[in-house]
Amino acid sequence: MIMENYFPPVTVYWRPGCPYCVMLRDELDQADVSYESINIWEIPGAGVKVRSITGGNETVPTVTIGDIGLVNPSAKRVISLIAREPTIS
């Protein structure tokens, strides 16, 4: 059996009109980072998830990497965490 390294899923929670969200997603795209993009105003429960990570407000971008939650991280921080958080499957 071959064991492959894979990285925890990355999710970017965002909302329209947020320049920080645009910047983060653009930088992740340029770095070829695969992530799920969730608009907190359109996806039921997304705002609740963000509030659970941020301590009660809807600060975006909020990013999850597996079980890790980050509030308004830089793309560099996200990429750094992905690079050192491989999971064995």
Biopython code that builds the backbone (N, CA, C, O; Angstrom):
import numpy as np
from Bio.PDB.StructureBuilder import StructureBuilder

atoms = [
    (1, "MET", "N", (0.844, -1.183, 0.000)),
    (1, "MET", "CA", (0.000, 0.000, 0.000)),
    (1, "MET", "C", (0.889, 1.246, 0.000)),
    (1, "MET", "O", (1.849, 1.331, 0.766)),
    (2, "ILE", "N", (0.567, 2.191, -0.850)),
    (2, "ILE", "CA", (1.335, 3.426, -0.945)),
    (2, "ILE", "C", (0.665, 4.493, -0.090)),
    (2, "ILE", "O", (-0.540, 4.720, -0.198)),
    (3, "MET", "N", (1.443, 5.139, 0.749)),
    (3, "MET", "CA", (0.949, 6.233, 1.582)),
    (3, "MET", "C", (1.285, 7.533, 0.868)),
    (3, "MET", "O", (2.440, 7.765, 0.511)),
    (4, "GLU", "N", (0.301, 8.369, 0.660)),
    (4, "GLU", "CA", (0.533, 9.645, -0.003)),
    (4, "GLU", "C", (0.330, 10.785, 0.985)),
    (4, "GLU", "O", (-0.566, 10.748, 1.829)),
    (5, "ASN", "N", (1.179, 11.795, 0.862)),
    (5, "ASN", "CA", (0.986, 13.005, 1.656)),
    (5, "ASN", "C", (-0.106, 13.840, 1.006)),
    (5, "ASN", "O", (-0.136, 13.981, -0.217)),
    (6, "TYR", "N", (-0.974, 14.378, 1.789)),
    (6, "TYR", "CA", (-1.928, 15.350, 1.287)),
    (6, "TYR", "C", (-2.063, 16.427, 2.343)),
    (6, "TYR", "O", (-1.721, 16.222, 3.508)),
    (7, "PHE", "N", (-2.557, 17.559, 1.928)),
    (7, "PHE", "CA", (-2.643, 18.681, 2.834)),
    (7, "PHE", "C", (-4.080, 18.865, 3.289)),
    (7, "PHE", "O", (-5.006, 18.569, 2.533)),
    (8, "PRO", "N", (-4.286, 19.346, 4.506)),
    (8, "PRO", "CA", (-5.649, 19.578, 4.978)),
    (8, "PRO", "C", (-6.366, 20.539, 4.040)),
    (8, "PRO", "O", (-5.732, 21.392, 3.419)),
    (9, "PRO", "N", (-7.673, 20.406, 3.935)),
    (9, "PRO", "CA", (-8.408, 21.316, 3.057)),
    (9, "PRO", "C", (-8.324, 22.762, 3.547)),
    (9, "PRO", "O", (-8.359, 23.040, 4.746)),
    (10, "VAL", "N", (-8.213, 23.661, 2.586)),
    (10, "VAL", "CA", (-8.163, 25.096, 2.870)),
    (10, "VAL", "C", (-9.493, 25.700, 2.440)),
    (10, "VAL", "O", (-9.954, 25.472, 1.322)),
    (11, "THR", "N", (-10.107, 26.471, 3.335)),
    (11, "THR", "CA", (-11.354, 27.163, 3.024)),
    (11, "THR", "C", (-11.171, 28.637, 3.313)),
    (11, "THR", "O", (-10.695, 29.020, 4.382)),
    (12, "VAL", "N", (-11.554, 29.462, 2.350)),
    (12, "VAL", "CA", (-11.494, 30.919, 2.514)),
    (12, "VAL", "C", (-12.933, 31.425, 2.599)),
    (12, "VAL", "O", (-13.708, 31.297, 1.652)),
    (13, "TYR", "N", (-13.272, 31.999, 3.746)),
    (13, "TYR", "CA", (-14.585, 32.621, 3.949)),
    (13, "TYR", "C", (-14.441, 34.100, 3.611)),
    (13, "TYR", "O", (-13.540, 34.770, 4.115)),
    (14, "TRP", "N", (-15.326, 34.606, 2.761)),
    (14, "TRP", "CA", (-15.220, 35.981, 2.288)),
    (14, "TRP", "C", (-16.610, 36.574, 2.122)),
    (14, "TRP", "O", (-17.619, 35.887, 2.283)),
    (15, "ARG", "N", (-16.644, 37.870, 1.796)),
    (15, "ARG", "CA", (-17.910, 38.533, 1.464)),
    (15, "ARG", "C", (-17.638, 39.571, 0.384)),
    (15, "ARG", "O", (-16.527, 40.093, 0.289)),
    (16, "PRO", "N", (-18.637, 39.869, -0.422)),
    (16, "PRO", "CA", (-18.470, 40.871, -1.472)),
    (16, "PRO", "C", (-18.093, 42.234, -0.881)),
    (16, "PRO", "O", (-18.557, 42.613, 0.194)),
    (17, "GLY", "N", (-17.251, 42.948, -1.604)),
    (17, "GLY", "CA", (-16.849, 44.285, -1.181)),
    (17, "GLY", "C", (-15.658, 44.309, -0.244)),
    (17, "GLY", "O", (-15.211, 45.386, 0.149)),
    (18, "CYS", "N", (-15.140, 43.164, 0.121)),
    (18, "CYS", "CA", (-14.003, 43.103, 1.045)),
    (18, "CYS", "C", (-12.694, 43.102, 0.253)),
    (18, "CYS", "O", (-12.371, 42.112, -0.404)),
    (19, "PRO", "N", (-11.940, 44.202, 0.308)),
    (19, "PRO", "CA", (-10.694, 44.262, -0.463)),
    (19, "PRO", "C", (-9.636, 43.280, 0.051)),
    (19, "PRO", "O", (-8.810, 42.798, -0.725)),
    (20, "TYR", "N", (-9.659, 42.986, 1.341)),
    (20, "TYR", "CA", (-8.701, 42.033, 1.898)),
    (20, "TYR", "C", (-8.981, 40.621, 1.392)),
    (20, "TYR", "O", (-8.061, 39.830, 1.187)),
    (21, "CYS", "N", (-10.255, 40.318, 1.195)),
    (21, "CYS", "CA", (-10.649, 39.017, 0.649)),
    (21, "CYS", "C", (-10.153, 38.872, -0.784)),
    (21, "CYS", "O", (-9.611, 37.835, -1.166)),
    (22, "VAL", "N", (-10.346, 39.921, -1.566)),
    (22, "VAL", "CA", (-9.890, 39.904, -2.962)),
    (22, "VAL", "C", (-8.382, 39.710, -3.009)),
    (22, "VAL", "O", (-7.882, 38.880, -3.769)),
    (23, "MET", "N", (-7.665, 40.465, -2.205)),
    (23, "MET", "CA", (-6.210, 40.386, -2.184)),
    (23, "MET", "C", (-5.736, 38.983, -1.794)),
    (23, "MET", "O", (-4.855, 38.422, -2.445)),
    (24, "LEU", "N", (-6.317, 38.422, -0.739)),
    (24, "LEU", "CA", (-5.902, 37.091, -0.294)),
    (24, "LEU", "C", (-6.180, 36.046, -1.364)),
    (24, "LEU", "O", (-5.307, 35.239, -1.686)),
    (25, "ARG", "N", (-7.385, 36.054, -1.914)),
    (25, "ARG", "CA", (-7.719, 35.049, -2.924)),
    (25, "ARG", "C", (-6.853, 35.202, -4.170)),
    (25, "ARG", "O", (-6.439, 34.200, -4.752)),
    (26, "ASP", "N", (-6.570, 36.435, -4.592)),
    (26, "ASP", "CA", (-5.680, 36.655, -5.739)),
    (26, "ASP", "C", (-4.284, 36.091, -5.471)),
    (26, "ASP", "O", (-3.696, 35.435, -6.331)),
    (27, "GLU", "N", (-3.764, 36.349, -4.280)),
    (27, "GLU", "CA", (-2.419, 35.868, -3.942)),
    (27, "GLU", "C", (-2.386, 34.344, -3.835)),
    (27, "GLU", "O", (-1.410, 33.721, -4.254)),
    (28, "LEU", "N", (-3.432, 33.738, -3.284)),
    (28, "LEU", "CA", (-3.487, 32.272, -3.218)),
    (28, "LEU", "C", (-3.601, 31.681, -4.616)),
    (28, "LEU", "O", (-2.984, 30.659, -4.914)),
    (29, "ASP", "N", (-4.390, 32.322, -5.473)),
    (29, "ASP", "CA", (-4.502, 31.858, -6.863)),
    (29, "ASP", "C", (-3.150, 31.934, -7.569)),
    (29, "ASP", "O", (-2.763, 31.001, -8.272)),
    (30, "GLN", "N", (-2.436, 33.038, -7.385)),
    (30, "GLN", "CA", (-1.123, 33.207, -8.012)),
    (30, "GLN", "C", (-0.132, 32.162, -7.519)),
    (30, "GLN", "O", (0.757, 31.744, -8.260)),
    (31, "ALA", "N", (-0.285, 31.744, -6.273)),
    (31, "ALA", "CA", (0.599, 30.728, -5.689)),
    (31, "ALA", "C", (0.105, 29.313, -5.998)),
    (31, "ALA", "O", (0.705, 28.333, -5.559)),
    (32, "ASP", "N", (-0.981, 29.212, -6.748)),
    (32, "ASP", "CA", (-1.566, 27.931, -7.146)),
    (32, "ASP", "C", (-2.005, 27.086, -5.945)),
    (32, "ASP", "O", (-1.857, 25.864, -5.938)),
    (33, "VAL", "N", (-2.546, 27.764, -4.935)),
    (33, "VAL", "CA", (-3.076, 27.087, -3.756)),
    (33, "VAL", "C", (-4.529, 26.702, -4.037)),
    (33, "VAL", "O", (-5.330, 27.532, -4.467)),
    (34, "SER", "N", (-4.847, 25.462, -3.793)),
    (34, "SER", "CA", (-6.218, 24.980, -3.970)),
    (34, "SER", "C", (-7.003, 25.266, -2.691)),
    (34, "SER", "O", (-6.559, 24.935, -1.591)),
    (35, "TYR", "N", (-8.179, 25.885, -2.849)),
    (35, "TYR", "CA", (-8.993, 26.204, -1.682)),
    (35, "TYR", "C", (-10.458, 26.271, -2.078)),
    (35, "TYR", "O", (-10.800, 26.469, -3.244)),
    (36, "GLU", "N", (-11.311, 26.100, -1.080)),
    (36, "GLU", "CA", (-12.742, 26.295, -1.272)),
    (36, "GLU", "C", (-13.056, 27.736, -0.893)),
    (36, "GLU", "O", (-12.594, 28.226, 0.137)),
    (37, "SER", "N", (-13.831, 28.406, -1.715)),
    (37, "SER", "CA", (-14.180, 29.802, -1.500)),
    (37, "SER", "C", (-15.651, 29.885, -1.098)),
    (37, "SER", "O", (-16.533, 29.473, -1.852)),
    (38, "ILE", "N", (-15.909, 30.423, 0.103)),
    (38, "ILE", "CA", (-17.281, 30.483, 0.611)),
    (38, "ILE", "C", (-17.677, 31.923, 0.910)),
    (38, "ILE", "O", (-17.077, 32.582, 1.760)),
    (39, "ASN", "N", (-18.693, 32.401, 0.203)),
    (39, "ASN", "CA", (-19.269, 33.725, 0.426)),
    (39, "ASN", "C", (-20.185, 33.608, 1.640)),
    (39, "ASN", "O", (-21.189, 32.899, 1.588)),
    (40, "ILE", "N", (-19.852, 34.293, 2.729)),
    (40, "ILE", "CA", (-20.613, 34.144, 3.974)),
    (40, "ILE", "C", (-22.016, 34.725, 3.885)),
    (40, "ILE", "O", (-22.855, 34.435, 4.738)),
    (41, "TRP", "N", (-22.289, 35.540, 2.868)),
    (41, "TRP", "CA", (-23.624, 36.111, 2.708)),
    (41, "TRP", "C", (-24.529, 35.214, 1.878)),
    (41, "TRP", "O", (-25.738, 35.440, 1.821)),
    (42, "GLU", "N", (-23.957, 34.196, 1.231)),
    (42, "GLU", "CA", (-24.760, 33.323, 0.381)),
    (42, "GLU", "C", (-24.909, 31.896, 0.899)),
    (42, "GLU", "O", (-25.905, 31.235, 0.607)),
    (43, "ILE", "N", (-23.959, 31.428, 1.643)),
    (43, "ILE", "CA", (-23.960, 30.028, 2.086)),
    (43, "ILE", "C", (-24.506, 29.945, 3.510)),
    (43, "ILE", "O", (-23.917, 30.504, 4.436)),
    (44, "PRO", "N", (-25.632, 29.248, 3.685)),
    (44, "PRO", "CA", (-26.208, 29.112, 5.033)),
    (44, "PRO", "C", (-25.194, 28.504, 6.016)),
    (44, "PRO", "O", (-24.523, 27.520, 5.706)),
    (45, "GLY", "N", (-25.103, 29.097, 7.174)),
    (45, "GLY", "CA", (-24.210, 28.603, 8.219)),
    (45, "GLY", "C", (-22.792, 29.115, 8.136)),
    (45, "GLY", "O", (-22.024, 28.946, 9.084)),
    (46, "ALA", "N", (-22.418, 29.741, 7.022)),
    (46, "ALA", "CA", (-21.039, 30.211, 6.874)),
    (46, "ALA", "C", (-20.717, 31.327, 7.864)),
    (46, "ALA", "O", (-19.625, 31.362, 8.430)),
    (47, "GLY", "N", (-21.666, 32.237, 8.073)),
    (47, "GLY", "CA", (-21.450, 33.313, 9.044)),
    (47, "GLY", "C", (-21.280, 32.777, 10.450)),
    (47, "GLY", "O", (-20.483, 33.298, 11.230)),
    (48, "VAL", "N", (-22.028, 31.737, 10.773)),
    (48, "VAL", "CA", (-21.920, 31.097, 12.089)),
    (48, "VAL", "C", (-20.521, 30.501, 12.265)),
    (48, "VAL", "O", (-19.908, 30.637, 13.324)),
    (49, "LYS", "N", (-20.032, 29.850, 11.232)),
    (49, "LYS", "CA", (-18.690, 29.259, 11.279)),
    (49, "LYS", "C", (-17.637, 30.347, 11.509)),
    (49, "LYS", "O", (-16.749, 30.192, 12.347)),
    (50, "VAL", "N", (-17.743, 31.443, 10.760)),
    (50, "VAL", "CA", (-16.782, 32.535, 10.903)),
    (50, "VAL", "C", (-16.854, 33.120, 12.310)),
    (50, "VAL", "O", (-15.821, 33.360, 12.935)),
    (51, "ARG", "N", (-18.053, 33.348, 12.806)),
    (51, "ARG", "CA", (-18.194, 33.905, 14.166)),
    (51, "ARG", "C", (-17.598, 32.975, 15.211)),
    (51, "ARG", "O", (-17.068, 33.444, 16.218)),
    (52, "SER", "N", (-17.675, 31.672, 14.994)),
    (52, "SER", "CA", (-17.107, 30.719, 15.962)),
    (52, "SER", "C", (-15.584, 30.796, 15.988)),
    (52, "SER", "O", (-14.961, 30.490, 17.004)),
    (53, "ILE", "N", (-14.994, 31.198, 14.887)),
    (53, "ILE", "CA", (-13.533, 31.303, 14.795)),
    (53, "ILE", "C", (-13.053, 32.664, 15.279)),
    (53, "ILE", "O", (-12.002, 32.765, 15.912)),
    (54, "THR", "N", (-13.813, 33.707, 14.985)),
    (54, "THR", "CA", (-13.365, 35.073, 15.262)),
    (54, "THR", "C", (-13.757, 35.600, 16.630)),
    (54, "THR", "O", (-13.357, 36.702, 17.006)),
    (55, "GLY", "N", (-14.522, 34.841, 17.369)),
    (55, "GLY", "CA", (-14.941, 35.305, 18.685)),
    (55, "GLY", "C", (-16.229, 36.097, 18.657)),
    (55, "GLY", "O", (-16.499, 36.877, 19.570)),
    (56, "GLY", "N", (-17.032, 35.906, 17.615)),
    (56, "GLY", "CA", (-18.353, 36.512, 17.608)),
    (56, "GLY", "C", (-18.638, 37.507, 16.506)),
    (56, "GLY", "O", (-19.783, 37.934, 16.354)),
    (57, "ASN", "N", (-17.629, 37.893, 15.724)),
    (57, "ASN", "CA", (-17.924, 38.816, 14.622)),
    (57, "ASN", "C", (-17.668, 38.139, 13.288)),
    (57, "ASN", "O", (-17.170, 37.014, 13.235)),
    (58, "GLU", "N", (-18.007, 38.821, 12.228)),
    (58, "GLU", "CA", (-17.859, 38.245, 10.886)),
    (58, "GLU", "C", (-16.675, 38.858, 10.142)),
    (58, "GLU", "O", (-16.809, 39.318, 9.008)),
    (59, "THR", "N", (-15.533, 38.856, 10.788)),
    (59, "THR", "CA", (-14.317, 39.361, 10.164)),
    (59, "THR", "C", (-13.915, 38.430, 9.031)),
    (59, "THR", "O", (-13.796, 37.218, 9.212)),
    (60, "VAL", "N", (-13.711, 39.015, 7.871)),
    (60, "VAL", "CA", (-13.241, 38.255, 6.726)),
    (60, "VAL", "C", (-12.053, 38.973, 6.106)),
    (60, "VAL", "O", (-11.952, 40.194, 6.230)),
    (61, "PRO", "N", (-11.166, 38.271, 5.455)),
    (61, "PRO", "CA", (-11.247, 36.847, 5.234)),
    (61, "PRO", "C", (-10.905, 36.065, 6.495)),
    (61, "PRO", "O", (-10.031, 36.443, 7.274)),
    (62, "THR", "N", (-11.611, 34.986, 6.661)),
    (62, "THR", "CA", (-11.290, 33.994, 7.670)),
    (62, "THR", "C", (-10.956, 32.729, 6.903)),
    (62, "THR", "O", (-11.644, 32.376, 5.946)),
    (63, "VAL", "N", (-9.909, 32.052, 7.319)),
    (63, "VAL", "CA", (-9.431, 30.872, 6.603)),
    (63, "VAL", "C", (-9.360, 29.704, 7.565)),
    (63, "VAL", "O", (-8.931, 29.852, 8.710)),
    (64, "THR", "N", (-9.786, 28.536, 7.091)),
    (64, "THR", "CA", (-9.532, 27.319, 7.850)),
    (64, "THR", "C", (-8.599, 26.436, 7.031)),
    (64, "THR", "O", (-8.711, 26.324, 5.810)),
    (65, "ILE", "N", (-7.681, 25.820, 7.753)),
    (65, "ILE", "CA", (-6.776, 24.829, 7.176)),
    (65, "ILE", "C", (-6.936, 23.615, 8.062)),
    (65, "ILE", "O", (-6.344, 23.534, 9.138)),
    (66, "GLY", "N", (-7.741, 22.668, 7.600)),
    (66, "GLY", "CA", (-8.101, 21.564, 8.472)),
    (66, "GLY", "C", (-8.826, 22.118, 9.679)),
    (66, "GLY", "O", (-9.862, 22.767, 9.535)),
    (67, "ASP", "N", (-8.299, 21.874, 10.866)),
    (67, "ASP", "CA", (-8.912, 22.342, 12.116)),
    (67, "ASP", "C", (-8.377, 23.696, 12.584)),
    (67, "ASP", "O", (-8.810, 24.200, 13.620)),
    (68, "ILE", "N", (-7.453, 24.288, 11.844)),
    (68, "ILE", "CA", (-6.854, 25.565, 12.226)),
    (68, "ILE", "C", (-7.689, 26.701, 11.652)),
    (68, "ILE", "O", (-8.030, 26.682, 10.469)),
    (69, "GLY", "N", (-8.022, 27.690, 12.477)),
    (69, "GLY", "CA", (-8.752, 28.860, 12.017)),
    (69, "GLY", "C", (-7.873, 30.097, 12.075)),
    (69, "GLY", "O", (-7.188, 30.331, 13.071)),
    (70, "LEU", "N", (-7.890, 30.891, 11.007)),
    (70, "LEU", "CA", (-7.074, 32.105, 10.918)),
    (70, "LEU", "C", (-7.965, 33.283, 10.550)),
    (70, "LEU", "O", (-8.811, 33.174, 9.663)),
    (71, "VAL", "N", (-7.776, 34.395, 11.224)),
    (71, "VAL", "CA", (-8.562, 35.594, 10.958)),
    (71, "VAL", "C", (-7.683, 36.595, 10.217)),
    (71, "VAL", "O", (-6.642, 37.019, 10.718)),
    (72, "ASN", "N", (-8.120, 36.965, 9.012)),
    (72, "ASN", "CA", (-7.426, 37.921, 8.157)),
    (72, "ASN", "C", (-5.937, 37.600, 8.006)),
    (72, "ASN", "O", (-5.088, 38.458, 8.244)),
    (73, "PRO", "N", (-5.623, 36.360, 7.610)),
    (73, "PRO", "CA", (-4.217, 36.008, 7.457)),
    (73, "PRO", "C", (-3.651, 36.515, 6.129)),
    (73, "PRO", "O", (-4.395, 36.812, 5.195)),
    (74, "SER", "N", (-2.361, 36.605, 6.066)),
    (74, "SER", "CA", (-1.703, 36.892, 4.794)),
    (74, "SER", "C", (-1.623, 35.590, 3.992)),
    (74, "SER", "O", (-1.702, 34.498, 4.554)),
    (75, "ALA", "N", (-1.467, 35.720, 2.696)),
    (75, "ALA", "CA", (-1.283, 34.531, 1.855)),
    (75, "ALA", "C", (-0.008, 33.797, 2.279)),
    (75, "ALA", "O", (0.040, 32.567, 2.271)),
    (76, "LYS", "N", (1.005, 34.550, 2.643)),
    (76, "LYS", "CA", (2.268, 33.954, 3.086)),
    (76, "LYS", "C", (2.044, 33.060, 4.308)),
    (76, "LYS", "O", (2.615, 31.973, 4.399)),
    (77, "ARG", "N", (1.215, 33.519, 5.244)),
    (77, "ARG", "CA", (0.912, 32.725, 6.446)),
    (77, "ARG", "C", (0.163, 31.454, 6.075)),
    (77, "ARG", "O", (0.474, 30.379, 6.587)),
    (78, "VAL", "N", (-0.813, 31.567, 5.199)),
    (78, "VAL", "CA", (-1.584, 30.391, 4.772)),
    (78, "VAL", "C", (-0.656, 29.386, 4.103)),
    (78, "VAL", "O", (-0.687, 28.199, 4.428)),
    (79, "ILE", "N", (0.159, 29.850, 3.183)),
    (79, "ILE", "CA", (1.079, 28.967, 2.461)),
    (79, "ILE", "C", (2.075, 28.325, 3.417)),
    (79, "ILE", "O", (2.401, 27.146, 3.277)),
    (80, "SER", "N", (2.557, 29.092, 4.385)),
    (80, "SER", "CA", (3.485, 28.561, 5.383)),
    (80, "SER", "C", (2.860, 27.414, 6.172)),
    (80, "SER", "O", (3.497, 26.384, 6.395)),
    (81, "LEU", "N", (1.628, 27.597, 6.584)),
    (81, "LEU", "CA", (0.947, 26.545, 7.352)),
    (81, "LEU", "C", (0.659, 25.314, 6.500)),
    (81, "LEU", "O", (0.776, 24.188, 6.982)),
    (82, "ILE", "N", (0.292, 25.513, 5.265)),
    (82, "ILE", "CA", (0.043, 24.381, 4.371)),
    (82, "ILE", "C", (1.328, 23.584, 4.197)),
    (82, "ILE", "O", (1.307, 22.353, 4.210)),
    (83, "ALA", "N", (2.433, 24.275, 4.037)),
    (83, "ALA", "CA", (3.720, 23.617, 3.777)),
    (83, "ALA", "C", (4.169, 22.751, 4.945)),
    (83, "ALA", "O", (4.909, 21.789, 4.745)),
    (84, "ARG", "N", (3.734, 23.075, 6.160)),
    (84, "ARG", "CA", (4.214, 22.256, 7.291)),
    (84, "ARG", "C", (3.122, 21.425, 7.951)),
    (84, "ARG", "O", (3.341, 20.862, 9.024)),
    (85, "GLU", "N", (1.956, 21.342, 7.332)),
    (85, "GLU", "CA", (0.869, 20.575, 7.920)),
    (85, "GLU", "C", (0.422, 19.388, 7.079)),
    (85, "GLU", "O", (-0.780, 19.159, 6.953)),
    (86, "PRO", "N", (1.360, 18.612, 6.490)),
    (86, "PRO", "CA", (0.896, 17.465, 5.716)),
    (86, "PRO", "C", (0.258, 16.416, 6.619)),
    (86, "PRO", "O", (0.638, 16.257, 7.780)),
    (87, "THR", "N", (-0.694, 15.721, 6.076)),
    (87, "THR", "CA", (-1.377, 14.649, 6.776)),
    (87, "THR", "C", (-1.130, 13.362, 6.003)),
    (87, "THR", "O", (-1.127, 13.371, 4.772)),
    (88, "ILE", "N", (-0.930, 12.290, 6.687)),
    (88, "ILE", "CA", (-0.705, 11.004, 6.014)),
    (88, "ILE", "C", (-2.037, 10.295, 5.867)),
    (88, "ILE", "O", (-2.815, 10.199, 6.816)),
    (89, "SER", "N", (-2.287, 9.804, 4.673)),
    (89, "SER", "CA", (-3.510, 9.080, 4.376)),
    (89, "SER", "C", (-3.196, 7.629, 4.094)),
    (89, "SER", "O", (-4.103, 6.843, 3.820)),
]
sb = StructureBuilder()
sb.init_structure("model")
sb.init_model(0)
sb.init_chain("A")
sb.init_seg("    ")
for serial, (resi, resn, name, xyz) in enumerate(atoms, 1):
    if name == "N":
        sb.init_residue(resn, " ", resi, " ")
    sb.init_atom(name, np.array(xyz, "f"), 0.0, 1.0, " ", f" {name:<3s}", serial, name[0])
structure = sb.get_structure()
